[in-house]
Amino acid sequence: MTTTLYSVTGMTCDHCVKAVTEELLQLDGVSQVAIDLPTGAVTVTSEQDLARDAVAAAVDEAGYALA
């Protein structure tokens, strides 16, 4: 298992957190997503390292951006 910390900008509410979480959980191998809304910190647990481009695309699909 791999745990990686990302920073996401633009999230302001629980709906934002839900949208980002749902998109990230669709990535192959992702088993857990934890988001700290006040800081924008997103912790992703996955079976293997994820390509940053794939994570950025998932976050973008939710309407937000990696910092």
Beta strands, then each sheet from edge to edge (+ up, - down):
strand 1: 2-9
strand 2: 30-36
strand 3: 41-46
strand 4: 65-66
sheet 1: 2+ 3- 1+ 4-
end
